[in-house]
Amino acid sequence: MYFSVQDVNGENFDFSLSINPKMQRYHDILRALEVEPDEQGFMHPPADVVGMKFRGEIIQRQAQNDKTKKVNDVRNLRPLIKGKDTKAQFPDAAEDPGGEDVPF
């Protein structure tokens, strides 16, 4: 998954995370995006997650398969605005000033 991240100082950067549906982080992200389980209890990602927002922390931890390496991970994920549409509002391409500031 690729994320556009904004830190507490308002600075934006890209972040990627390798996950699969068997990992707890995968389900944590879907819950933070307010995805509801189906009637059998399975959670399926929405068709379009571009622009959806949630809060969380990016941390570094030891890799499970190599204790000499550090890997990035996420934790404390939660919806940005509980109970409201969490889709980001992006300007049309014509309105984009084309500068270095990219809306996230």
RODO-2510 file (C-alpha; in nm, 4 decimals, decimal comma):
residues 104
     n   res          X          Y          Z
     1     m     0,0000     0,0000     0,0000
     2     y     0,1175     0,3477    -0,0789
     3     f     0,0262     0,6380     0,1460
     4     s     0,0562     1,0142     0,1282
     5     v     0,1413     1,1123     0,4834
     6     q     0,1286     1,4419     0,6696
     7     d     0,3304     1,4658     0,9901
     8     v     0,2451     1,6741     1,2972
     9     n     0,4436     1,9650     1,1496
    10     g     0,2268     1,9662     0,8370
    11     e     0,5025     1,8280     0,6131
    12     n     0,3964     1,5780     0,3463
    13     f     0,5812     1,2693     0,2271
    14     d     0,5193     0,9308     0,0647
    15     f     0,5209     0,6077     0,2621
    16     s     0,4782     0,2486     0,1473
    17     l     0,3972    -0,0603     0,3490
    18     s     0,3974    -0,4238     0,2383
    19     i     0,0990    -0,6090     0,3815
    20     n    -0,1344    -0,8921     0,2900
    21     p    -0,4894    -0,9827     0,4001
    22     k    -0,3607    -1,2262     0,6631
    23     m    -0,1778    -0,9524     0,8561
    24     q    -0,3364    -0,7659     1,1457
    25     r    -0,2135    -0,4319     1,0019
    26     y    -0,4254    -0,4952     0,6922
    27     h    -0,7382    -0,5260     0,9070
    28     d    -0,6349    -0,2271     1,1214
    29     i    -0,6105    -0,0115     0,8089
    30     l    -0,9516    -0,1272     0,6834
    31     r    -1,1059    -0,0512     1,0252
    32     a    -0,9436     0,2942     1,0241
    33     l    -1,1032     0,3491     0,6820
    34     e    -1,4340     0,2528     0,8458
    35     v    -1,4827    -0,0625     0,6347
    36     e    -1,7549    -0,2816     0,7826
    37     p    -1,7261    -0,6629     0,7878
    38     d    -1,9663    -0,8527     0,5618
    39     e    -2,2279    -1,0962     0,6968
    40     q    -1,9585    -1,3652     0,7302
    41     g    -1,7217    -1,1334     0,9204
    42     f    -1,4773    -1,0746     0,6334
    43     m    -1,3475    -0,7266     0,5575
    44     h    -1,2992    -0,6293     0,1930
    45     p    -1,1243    -0,3108     0,0803
    46     p    -1,3423    -0,0585    -0,0997
    47     a    -1,3041    -0,0341    -0,4771
    48     d    -1,1502     0,3123    -0,4391
    49     v    -0,9408     0,4086    -0,1363
    50     v    -0,7662     0,7017    -0,3054
    51     g    -0,8185     1,0095    -0,0928
    52     m    -0,9507     0,8290     0,2139
    53     k    -0,7958     0,9539     0,5359
    54     f    -0,7128     0,8107     0,8767
    55     r    -0,4793     0,8861     1,1657
    56     g    -0,1962     0,6705     1,2920
    57     e     0,1696     0,6492     1,3745
    58     i     0,4597     0,5332     1,1599
    59     i     0,7232     0,3597     1,3711
    60     q     1,0473     0,1702     1,3252
    61     r     1,0822    -0,1743     1,4754
    62     q     1,3159    -0,4706     1,4466
    63     a     1,2488    -0,6974     1,1507
    64     q     1,1039    -1,0298     1,2585
    65     n     1,3242    -1,2359     1,0286
    66     d     1,6475    -1,0372     1,0785
    67     k     1,7020    -0,8749     1,4187
    68     t     1,9879    -0,6628     1,2776
    69     k     1,7483    -0,4674     1,0528
    70     k     1,4823    -0,2083     1,1249
    71     v     1,1563    -0,1861     0,9295
    72     n     0,8800     0,0733     0,9127
    73     d     0,5383    -0,0162     1,0476
    74     v     0,2109     0,1526     1,1430
    75     r     0,0174     0,1485     1,4708
    76     n    -0,2630     0,3263     1,6577
    77     l    -0,4742     0,3585     1,3433
    78     r    -0,8152     0,5224     1,3709
    79     p    -1,0612     0,7081     1,1478
    80     l    -0,9791     1,0731     1,0914
    81     i    -1,3390     1,1846     1,1398
    82     k    -1,5620     0,9184     1,2941
    83     g    -1,8961     0,8757     1,1219
    84     k    -1,8308     1,1223     0,8391
    85     d    -1,7177     1,0876     0,4804
    86     t    -1,3405     1,0497     0,5030
    87     k    -1,2775     1,1078     0,1330
    88     a    -1,0308     1,3894     0,0741
    89     q    -1,1385     1,6760    -0,1451
    90     f    -0,8808     1,7268    -0,4207
    91     p    -0,8810     2,0273    -0,6541
    92     d    -0,9398     1,9683    -1,0245
    93     a    -0,6247     1,9506    -1,2344
    94     a    -0,7109     2,2919    -1,3827
    95     e    -0,7067     2,4444    -1,0327
    96     d    -0,3739     2,2853    -0,9386
    97     p    -0,1098     2,5609    -0,9336
    98     g     0,1537     2,3053    -1,0410
    99     g     0,3927     2,3991    -0,7622
   100     e     0,5697     2,1706    -0,5223
   101     d     0,2798     2,1646    -0,2748
   102     v     0,0713     1,8569    -0,3468
   103     p    -0,2688     1,8159    -0,1766
   104     f    -0,2825     1,5132     0,0532
***
